[in-house]
Each structure stands twice: as structure tokens, then as C-alpha cells.
Amino acid sequence: MKQNNQTFETVIYEGAGHGFFRAGEE
């Protein structure tokens, strides 16, 4: 779960709305 959180934050930092939503759904 900690690893997933890192990716989640990274996506937001990058400014990728699609990836951000996809990561949350998965």
C-alpha cells in the first residue's frame, strides 16, 4: 500500500488527471 501511495502522489505531481484517476480506481 505504501508503494501505491508513492505512485499516487507522483501522478498528482506530474499533473496527470487520467493516471491519477486510474490509480485510484485500481
N, C-alpha and C positions, 0 to 999 in steps of 0.2 A: 504493500500500500504506500509505503514511503517513496518507492521508486515512481509510482504512478503520480504522486503529488508533484514530484520534480518535473515530470513531463508536462503536467497540467500548468504549472507556473511558467515553464519555458514557453509554452504555446502562447500564453497570455502576453508574455514579454515580447514575443515576436510580433504579436498583433494579428494572429491568425484566428479569426472567428470560427471558421469551419472546423479547423483542427481542434479548437477549444471545445466546441460542442460535441464533436465526435468522441473526444477523450472522455467527456463527462457521460455520454450515453453508454460507452463501453465500460 
